[in-house]
Structure formats: C-alpha cells, structure tokens
Amino acid sequence: MCEAEGASVAGTTTRCERRCRPRRGRAWHGARAVACGERRWRERRACSSAGASVEQPWSGIRVVEIGDGVAVSCAGKQFADFGADVVKVERLGGGEVRRLPPFPGDRPHRDRGGFHLSLNSGKRSLALDVCTPSGREVIGRLASGAQLAFVELPPAAAGAVLDALRRAQAAPSVVVMSPHGLDGPYRDRRENDLSVFAWTTRLHRHRLEGEPPLRYAPHVVAMQVGLTAAAAAAGAVWGQLHDGARRDAEVSAVEALAGNVDTSFVAWSLSGGAPSVPRRSRGTYPVGTYRCKDGYVQLTAGDSPFFERACRAIDRPDFIDDPRFLTKEVRPAHHEEFLAVFQPWLDARTKGEVFRAMQSERVLCTPILDISEALADAQSVARGSYVAVDQPGVGTMTLAGPPFRLGGVEGDRWSAGPAPCLGEHGGEILDGLGYSRDEQQALFRAGVTG
C-alpha cells in the first residue's frame, strides 16, 4: 500500500452517483473477469438447495479491495464469503489489519494476526505501492476486469487511485470509505475508532449519569462502517444488473454511525437536542448485569409481571406481597434489602442454573457467554454457527459462520477459505493482467510490487 503512513477510519452512509456506460444487461451477471489465474472460487463456495447445485450470490464477480484497514477488510469479506473473487491490494510491508493482535503464541506475524485471518479469509493478495505511476497502472488493469472496487486510503493517496479506477476501460462501481466524506471542511481529516465515535454523538450518550463517557470495544466502529459500505456496494451491483449503470458510493464513517446505530437520534432532535443518558437502576430491579457462581447473567425483571415471576424463581414468593416491594414507588428504598437475598442466591448457582430457573418462570434472562461457551452452545452446534478453517502456518482455526443462509438448512455448504499471505497471489494476478515475466521483475526491482 502507499507508504504514506496511517489509514483513515472507514466511512459510511452513502451518497450514490450514477455514471452510465453502455448497457450490458443481464449478460454481465454471467461474465467472468479477466483470466487472472483464478482459482475455482465458484466450486468451493457453491451451496445446494434440495440436492441441486446453486451458485453463491457473488459468484463470477471480481472485487478489487484497496486498503488495509479493518473497515475495508470487513466490506470485502462480505463479498469473498459469498463467492466473489476479491483481490486485496495491500501496502508492501503489510498494513493495519495484519498487525492487529491477537497472534498465535503472542508472536507477532503479518500473516497470522487474528483480524487478518478472519477478515481476509478467502481473498487473494497483491502487494502493491499504489502511490507510484506503475502501481496505479496495475490498478487500472485490475479495474478493467472488475465489477466493484472498495477504497479506504489516506486522503493524500485516495484521489490518484480513484482517478485510475475511473479511467479504466469498463470501470467498476466504486465504494469509497473515509471518516467525513469526500467534501466539506473535514474531508482531509484522519480519525480513529474513538474519534469517529465521538463525532457521532455516540460517545456522549455512552455513559451512566454523572460519569464520563465510555467507548465501545476496539474496531466496533470500523466494522459497522465496513458493513454499511458492503450494503452500499450490494446496492450498486444490483442496480448495475438492473439497468447497466454503474454507481459510485461515498461512505462517511461519521454519517454511518450517526444514522445507523443510534436509534434515539430522532428523539433527541424532537426534544430540542437535549441528550439523555441512562441512570443506574436503583428503584427498578432486578435489572442489568449480575454476578453468579461462574460468571454473569443479564436480567430484565423490574416491572410487573416479571418482578413477581423473579421472586418465585428465587423461592421468595413472599416478596410479592411484602410491603417493601409491593409497588415500584416503594421499592427504591429497599434495594439493598432485596440484594441481600438475591445475591447469595446467585452466588450459589451457575449461569446455566440461573438461566433455567428464570426461564421456568418466564423471566427475561440471558447468560453472558465467553468464547468457549458460545462455541459449545447447543444452538451454535446444531446450526454450525462456527466453522473450522485450515490456515497454513497456523493450523485449524475457528471462524464465525455466515450471517445468513441460502439454499436451505440441509443443503447449505457455505465455507470460508484461508486468508492469504502478503502478496501471495501477485504472480498469478499480474500474469492474468498481461504483464510479462520481464515486466513483473522490473516492477519488483523498482519496489512497486512485493
């Protein structure tokens, strides 16, 4: 990738431009991209329904993914996982997503980081300096055989790359991700997860009354941006299938989070913009997260009839008619008295036991699972929610399965491929683009490819 340091956090909420080129109609769907030494992507990702083989929805589509952040990697994954040939164009030394922990044995390695292995599964890798004229020529050739391109680059590098994509013969639809969009006074700003979160007003609300704001877990923002970009891209591809017109989508990270995550945003505007923040629950209980013997459970049982049901679940039906807990108005003064009985009951039971006791009385309750518990959960096992992937250099690893199923439960044969080593497919990609071996060596010697 470009040697200019840093990568902008992805962007979201879309502005679409329609740019027409000669209509190709539905014949485009069956077209195959330039013969780039492609693997048999369709065969590996085919799913079947009622015994008949059915292609994955993005089979036959070439996607060029330019950038190495979490957001662009997440966007490309939504296409790679469902049949597309995704060519990931990366900076020569490997970028952000390859350097994020965890690593097996805590030994850093650019081909073995957990985020890379998950977000880049099933893609092909081309290490390329897109800041050079020769690098942008490669981008142009790649774009000529693609239907879609994702771009997430620092502002200084993005403009020239976008020009190369749009000048390509039969240029693809392009989805650009940036923190604030491509126009306006903030268009050149570079942000990270936390700063984007703050710009969206989410950070202001993400706190308890009287306490400082809290952030989400790392990379949640970038993942949301990537998923929004993928949705925009799916719309662009469908639109082109429908009428032959290519669409460019601009995705602003701040707009993506402001519009897609905070469901109370409209309420804020209608109340004069005065933000509200949650209070610690003292009068309404049991509500929230509670410790038990082997972890935590989440409960929502503060209102009738759930409070009364919870009392029966903990073998204290006498609390139902106890004057201390009889109404929501009198309960706040007796919160500690309730906890003095409730917490010992929890401490003596596992998450599973608490869950089953509450469920038997139809109380809203959920055990808070760790990773090993999620993998072993009966529902996850029955549906195959997690899949095993053989990753060279790592061994068998487990990835989250598809977020939706196509072709029926019994016939669903979704699978994920291994993540590529940095530049692993450079030779076959350049072969398919028509570069001779002498030209490939010249690009390598000049530091354009790696």
DRENDREN-657020 format. One record per residue (C-alpha): residue number from 1; x, y, z. Coordinates in nm, 2 decimals, always signed. Layout:
<atoms>
NUM X Y Z
...
</atoms>
This chain:
<atoms>
1 +0.00 +0.00 +0.00
2 +0.11 +0.36 -0.02
3 +0.40 +0.45 +0.20
4 +0.21 +0.75 +0.34
5 +0.16 +0.64 +0.70
6 -0.17 +0.56 +0.86
7 -0.51 +0.47 +0.71
8 -0.83 +0.66 +0.76
9 -1.10 +0.50 +0.95
10 -1.37 +0.39 +0.71
11 -1.67 +0.59 +0.63
12 -2.04 +0.52 +0.59
13 -2.39 +0.64 +0.50
14 -2.39 +0.67 +0.13
15 -2.42 +0.92 -0.15
16 -2.46 +0.75 -0.48
17 -2.37 +0.89 -0.82
18 -2.50 +0.72 -1.13
19 -2.25 +0.70 -1.41
20 -2.38 +0.54 -1.73
21 -2.18 +0.33 -1.96
22 -2.31 +0.10 -2.24
23 -2.57 -0.13 -2.11
24 -2.47 -0.48 -2.06
25 -2.79 -0.60 -1.91
26 -2.81 -0.94 -1.75
27 -2.53 -1.08 -1.96
28 -2.30 -0.90 -1.72
29 -2.40 -1.14 -1.44
30 -2.26 -1.44 -1.62
31 -1.94 -1.26 -1.74
32 -1.61 -1.37 -1.59
33 -1.34 -1.12 -1.51
34 -1.01 -1.12 -1.68
35 -0.85 -1.46 -1.66
36 -0.62 -1.39 -1.37
37 -0.51 -1.73 -1.28
38 -0.83 -1.75 -1.07
39 -0.90 -2.05 -0.85
40 -1.22 -2.23 -0.88
41 -1.40 -1.99 -0.64
42 -1.74 -2.09 -0.75
43 -1.69 -2.46 -0.69
44 -1.56 -2.41 -0.33
45 -1.84 -2.17 -0.24
46 -2.13 -2.33 -0.41
47 -2.43 -2.41 -0.20
48 -2.70 -2.65 -0.28
49 -3.08 -2.65 -0.23
50 -3.29 -2.96 -0.24
51 -3.00 -3.15 -0.39
52 -2.94 -2.91 -0.68
53 -2.62 -2.71 -0.70
54 -2.68 -2.33 -0.66
55 -2.41 -2.07 -0.70
56 -2.33 -1.83 -0.42
57 -2.48 -1.48 -0.49
58 -2.15 -1.31 -0.58
59 -2.01 -1.59 -0.79
60 -1.85 -1.46 -1.11
61 -1.79 -1.11 -0.97
62 -1.44 -0.96 -0.93
63 -1.39 -0.72 -0.65
64 -1.08 -0.50 -0.60
65 -1.02 -0.41 -0.24
66 -0.77 -0.13 -0.20
67 -0.67 -0.05 +0.16
68 -0.56 -0.24 +0.46
69 -0.78 -0.12 +0.75
70 -1.05 -0.31 +0.94
71 -1.34 -0.13 +0.76
72 -1.23 -0.21 +0.40
73 -1.14 -0.56 +0.50
74 -1.48 -0.61 +0.66
75 -1.65 -0.48 +0.35
76 -1.46 -0.71 +0.11
77 -1.52 -1.01 +0.34
78 -1.90 -0.98 +0.28
79 -1.83 -1.05 -0.09
80 -1.55 -1.30 -0.06
81 -1.76 -1.51 +0.18
82 -2.03 -1.54 -0.08
83 -1.85 -1.63 -0.40
84 -1.67 -1.32 -0.53
85 -1.31 -1.32 -0.64
86 -1.18 -1.05 -0.40
87 -0.83 -0.92 -0.49
88 -0.69 -0.74 -0.18
89 -0.44 -0.47 -0.28
90 -0.21 -0.41 +0.02
91 +0.09 -0.19 +0.10
92 +0.43 -0.36 +0.05
93 +0.50 -0.42 +0.42
94 +0.15 -0.52 +0.52
95 -0.09 -0.28 +0.67
96 -0.30 -0.22 +0.98
97 -0.53 -0.53 +0.98
98 -0.23 -0.77 +0.95
99 -0.06 -0.61 +1.25
100 -0.35 -0.63 +1.50
101 -0.33 -0.89 +1.77
102 -0.40 -1.15 +1.88
103 -0.13 -1.37 +1.74
104 -0.07 -1.74 +1.80
105 +0.16 -1.78 +2.09
106 +0.17 -1.40 +2.12
107 +0.43 -1.39 +1.85
108 +0.36 -1.11 +1.60
109 +0.35 -1.22 +1.24
110 +0.19 -1.03 +0.95
111 +0.03 -1.35 +0.81
112 -0.11 -1.48 +1.14
113 -0.30 -1.20 +1.32
114 -0.65 -1.28 +1.43
115 -0.81 -0.99 +1.25
116 -0.63 -1.07 +0.93
117 -0.72 -1.44 +0.94
118 -1.09 -1.36 +1.00
119 -1.15 -1.05 +0.78
120 -0.93 -1.16 +0.48
121 -1.04 -1.52 +0.46
122 -1.09 -1.65 +0.10
123 -0.93 -1.34 -0.06
124 -0.62 -1.31 -0.29
125 -0.34 -1.07 -0.20
126 -0.14 -0.84 -0.42
127 +0.13 -0.63 -0.25
128 +0.15 -0.30 -0.44
129 +0.26 +0.06 -0.40
130 -0.03 +0.25 -0.53
131 +0.14 +0.58 -0.49
132 +0.36 +0.52 -0.79
133 +0.25 +0.56 -1.16
134 +0.33 +0.20 -1.23
135 +0.12 +0.09 -0.93
136 -0.17 +0.29 -1.05
137 -0.14 +0.14 -1.39
138 -0.17 -0.20 -1.23
139 -0.48 -0.07 -1.05
140 -0.63 +0.04 -1.38
141 -0.58 -0.30 -1.54
142 -0.73 -0.47 -1.24
143 -1.03 -0.24 -1.25
144 -1.09 -0.32 -1.62
145 -1.18 -0.67 -1.52
146 -1.38 -0.59 -1.21
147 -1.73 -0.51 -1.13
148 -1.67 -0.34 -0.79
149 -1.39 -0.17 -0.60
150 -1.36 -0.07 -0.24
151 -1.12 +0.21 -0.15
152 -1.01 +0.31 +0.20
153 -0.69 +0.52 +0.18
154 -0.55 +0.83 +0.34
155 -0.67 +1.14 +0.16
156 -0.33 +1.21 +0.00
157 -0.34 +0.88 -0.18
158 -0.71 +0.83 -0.24
159 -0.75 +1.09 -0.52
160 -0.50 +0.94 -0.76
161 -0.62 +0.59 -0.70
162 -0.98 +0.69 -0.77
163 -0.87 +0.86 -1.09
164 -0.70 +0.53 -1.20
165 -1.01 +0.33 -1.12
166 -1.25 +0.56 -1.31
167 -1.02 +0.59 -1.61
168 -1.02 +0.21 -1.65
169 -1.19 +0.06 -1.95
170 -1.53 -0.07 -1.83
171 -1.47 +0.09 -1.49
172 -1.62 -0.08 -1.19
173 -1.86 +0.07 -0.94
174 -1.65 +0.23 -0.66
175 -1.73 +0.25 -0.29
176 -1.51 +0.50 -0.11
177 -1.48 +0.50 +0.27
178 -1.34 +0.79 +0.47
179 -1.40 +0.95 +0.81
180 -1.60 +1.25 +0.70
181 -1.67 +1.20 +0.33
182 -1.50 +1.35 +0.02
183 -1.62 +1.71 +0.06
184 -1.68 +1.96 +0.34
185 -1.42 +2.12 +0.57
186 -1.33 +1.79 +0.74
187 -1.27 +1.59 +0.42
188 -0.89 +1.56 +0.48
189 -0.91 +1.47 +0.84
190 -0.78 +1.14 +0.96
191 -0.95 +0.97 +1.25
192 -0.95 +0.65 +1.45
193 -1.22 +0.44 +1.61
194 -1.25 +0.66 +1.92
195 -1.25 +0.99 +1.75
196 -1.52 +0.89 +1.49
197 -1.73 +0.76 +1.78
198 -1.70 +1.10 +1.95
199 -1.80 +1.29 +1.63
200 -2.12 +1.09 +1.60
201 -2.25 +1.18 +1.95
202 -2.25 +0.82 +2.04
203 -1.96 +0.87 +2.29
204 -2.16 +1.14 +2.47
205 -2.45 +0.91 +2.54
206 -2.24 +0.60 +2.61
207 -2.22 +0.66 +2.98
208 -2.41 +0.65 +3.31
209 -2.55 +0.96 +3.46
210 -2.27 +1.16 +3.64
211 -1.99 +0.95 +3.49
212 -1.75 +1.01 +3.20
213 -1.82 +0.86 +2.85
214 -1.72 +0.51 +2.77
215 -1.60 +0.38 +2.44
216 -1.71 +0.06 +2.26
217 -1.47 -0.22 +2.22
218 -1.19 -0.16 +1.97
219 -1.28 -0.18 +1.60
220 -1.66 -0.19 +1.65
221 -1.68 +0.14 +1.47
222 -1.48 +0.02 +1.18
223 -1.67 -0.30 +1.15
224 -2.00 -0.10 +1.14
225 -1.86 +0.12 +0.87
226 -1.74 -0.18 +0.66
227 -2.08 -0.35 +0.68
228 -2.25 -0.03 +0.57
229 -2.01 +0.00 +0.28
230 -2.09 -0.36 +0.18
231 -2.46 -0.28 +0.18
232 -2.40 +0.02 -0.04
233 -2.19 -0.19 -0.27
234 -2.46 -0.46 -0.30
235 -2.70 -0.19 -0.40
236 -2.46 -0.06 -0.66
237 -2.41 -0.41 -0.81
238 -2.78 -0.49 -0.81
239 -2.85 -0.15 -0.98
240 -2.60 -0.23 -1.25
241 -2.75 -0.56 -1.31
242 -3.09 -0.39 -1.34
243 -3.01 -0.11 -1.57
244 -2.65 -0.13 -1.68
245 -2.55 +0.20 -1.50
246 -2.25 +0.20 -1.26
247 -2.29 +0.38 -0.93
248 -2.02 +0.52 -0.71
249 -2.10 +0.52 -0.34
250 -1.94 +0.76 -0.09
251 -1.94 +0.63 +0.27
252 -1.87 +0.86 +0.56
253 -1.79 +0.69 +0.89
254 -1.95 +0.97 +1.10
255 -2.27 +0.96 +0.90
256 -2.28 +0.58 +0.91
257 -2.27 +0.57 +1.29
258 -2.50 +0.87 +1.34
259 -2.77 +0.73 +1.13
260 -2.74 +0.35 +1.16
261 -2.66 +0.29 +1.53
262 -2.83 +0.55 +1.75
263 -3.20 +0.47 +1.74
264 -3.28 +0.76 +1.97
265 -3.13 +1.03 +1.74
266 -3.48 +1.14 +1.62
267 -3.60 +1.16 +1.98
268 -3.31 +1.39 +2.06
269 -3.40 +1.62 +1.77
270 -3.77 +1.63 +1.87
271 -3.68 +1.72 +2.23
272 -3.46 +2.01 +2.13
273 -3.14 +1.82 +2.11
274 -3.10 +1.77 +2.49
275 -2.93 +1.43 +2.52
276 -3.04 +1.18 +2.78
277 -2.81 +0.93 +2.95
278 -2.91 +0.62 +3.14
279 -2.91 +0.61 +3.52
280 -2.80 +0.33 +3.74
281 -3.11 +0.12 +3.83
282 -3.19 +0.16 +4.19
283 -3.56 +0.17 +4.20
284 -3.63 -0.08 +3.92
285 -3.47 -0.42 +4.00
286 -3.36 -0.68 +3.92
287 -3.24 -0.51 +3.60
288 -2.89 -0.53 +3.45
289 -2.59 -0.75 +3.49
290 -2.55 -0.97 +3.79
291 -2.26 -1.18 +3.91
292 -2.33 -1.55 +3.97
293 -2.12 -1.86 +4.05
294 -1.93 -1.89 +3.72
295 -1.98 -1.55 +3.55
296 -2.26 -1.31 +3.48
297 -2.62 -1.30 +3.37
298 -2.84 -1.03 +3.23
299 -3.18 -0.97 +3.38
300 -3.48 -0.75 +3.30
301 -3.74 -0.81 +3.57
302 -3.81 -0.47 +3.72
303 -4.17 -0.44 +3.61
304 -4.48 -0.65 +3.66
305 -4.53 -0.93 +3.59
306 -4.16 -1.00 +3.57
307 -4.07 -0.89 +3.92
308 -4.33 -1.13 +4.07
309 -4.20 -1.41 +3.85
310 -3.84 -1.34 +3.96
311 -3.95 -1.37 +4.32
312 -4.10 -1.71 +4.25
313 -3.78 -1.81 +4.07
314 -3.56 -1.74 +4.37
315 -3.80 -1.92 +4.60
316 -3.92 -1.60 +4.77
317 -4.29 -1.57 +4.67
318 -4.34 -1.39 +5.00
319 -4.17 -1.08 +4.84
320 -4.47 -1.05 +4.60
321 -4.69 -0.92 +4.88
322 -4.42 -0.78 +5.10
323 -4.50 -0.41 +5.16
324 -4.13 -0.32 +5.09
325 -4.16 -0.45 +4.73
326 -4.53 -0.41 +4.66
327 -4.51 -0.12 +4.42
328 -4.24 +0.05 +4.20
329 -4.28 +0.36 +4.42
330 -4.17 +0.19 +4.74
331 -3.90 -0.04 +4.61
332 -3.62 +0.21 +4.57
333 -3.58 +0.25 +4.94
334 -3.54 -0.13 +4.98
335 -3.29 -0.21 +4.70
336 -3.01 -0.32 +4.94
337 -3.25 -0.54 +5.13
338 -3.36 -0.72 +4.81
339 -2.99 -0.76 +4.70
340 -2.91 -0.91 +5.04
341 -3.13 -1.21 +4.95
342 -3.09 -1.21 +4.57
343 -2.71 -1.20 +4.55
344 -2.65 -1.51 +4.77
345 -2.90 -1.70 +4.56
346 -2.70 -1.60 +4.25
347 -2.36 -1.68 +4.41
348 -2.48 -2.04 +4.47
349 -2.57 -2.11 +4.11
350 -2.40 -2.12 +3.77
351 -2.51 -1.91 +3.48
352 -2.69 -2.21 +3.33
353 -2.88 -2.28 +3.66
354 -2.98 -1.91 +3.69
355 -3.10 -1.91 +3.33
356 -3.31 -2.22 +3.36
357 -3.46 -2.11 +3.69
358 -3.56 -1.78 +3.55
359 -3.68 -1.93 +3.22
360 -3.90 -2.17 +3.41
361 -4.09 -1.87 +3.55
362 -4.08 -1.68 +3.21
363 -3.84 -1.41 +3.33
364 -3.62 -1.22 +3.07
365 -3.28 -1.36 +3.15
366 -2.96 -1.44 +2.94
367 -2.63 -1.59 +3.04
368 -2.33 -1.39 +2.93
369 -2.12 -1.63 +2.74
370 -1.75 -1.63 +2.68
371 -1.60 -1.76 +2.36
372 -1.56 -2.12 +2.46
373 -1.92 -2.13 +2.58
374 -2.05 -1.98 +2.26
375 -1.87 -2.24 +2.05
376 -2.01 -2.52 +2.27
377 -2.37 -2.38 +2.29
378 -2.62 -2.63 +2.17
379 -2.78 -2.39 +1.93
380 -2.45 -2.29 +1.77
381 -2.35 -2.66 +1.73
382 -2.69 -2.75 +1.58
383 -2.67 -2.47 +1.32
384 -2.30 -2.49 +1.25
385 -2.26 -2.12 +1.35
386 -1.89 -2.15 +1.37
387 -1.67 -2.32 +1.10
388 -1.32 -2.47 +1.10
389 -1.07 -2.34 +0.85
390 -0.73 -2.49 +0.78
391 -0.49 -2.20 +0.78
392 -0.13 -2.25 +0.66
393 +0.12 -2.17 +0.93
394 -0.15 -2.17 +1.20
395 -0.34 -2.50 +1.17
396 -0.71 -2.55 +1.22
397 -0.88 -2.23 +1.34
398 -1.24 -2.14 +1.40
399 -1.43 -1.85 +1.23
400 -1.78 -1.72 +1.27
401 -2.00 -1.86 +1.00
402 -2.23 -1.67 +0.76
403 -2.47 -1.42 +0.90
404 -2.74 -1.56 +0.68
405 -2.81 -1.89 +0.50
406 -2.90 -1.95 +0.14
407 -3.04 -2.27 -0.02
408 -3.20 -2.44 +0.28
409 -3.05 -2.57 +0.60
410 -2.97 -2.92 +0.49
411 -2.81 -2.81 +0.16
412 -2.61 -2.51 +0.29
413 -2.25 -2.58 +0.21
414 -2.10 -2.24 +0.29
415 -1.73 -2.25 +0.36
416 -1.45 -2.00 +0.42
417 -1.11 -2.02 +0.26
418 -0.78 -1.95 +0.43
419 -0.65 -1.59 +0.45
420 -0.36 -1.51 +0.21
421 +0.00 -1.45 +0.29
422 +0.11 -1.10 +0.20
423 +0.14 -1.08 -0.18
424 +0.08 -1.45 -0.22
425 -0.11 -1.42 -0.55
426 +0.09 -1.14 -0.70
427 +0.24 -1.35 -0.98
428 -0.08 -1.51 -1.09
429 -0.27 -1.18 -1.08
430 +0.00 -1.00 -1.29
431 +0.00 -1.29 -1.53
432 -0.37 -1.26 -1.58
433 -0.33 -0.88 -1.64
434 -0.09 -0.94 -1.92
435 +0.24 -0.85 -1.76
436 +0.53 -1.05 -1.89
437 +0.78 -1.21 -1.66
438 +1.04 -0.94 -1.75
439 +0.78 -0.67 -1.67
440 +0.70 -0.83 -1.34
441 +1.07 -0.85 -1.25
442 +1.10 -0.48 -1.33
443 +0.81 -0.39 -1.11
444 +0.96 -0.59 -0.83
445 +1.31 -0.44 -0.87
446 +1.15 -0.09 -0.87
447 +0.97 -0.16 -0.54
448 +0.63 -0.13 -0.70
449 +0.53 -0.49 -0.61
450 +0.63 -0.72 -0.33
</atoms>
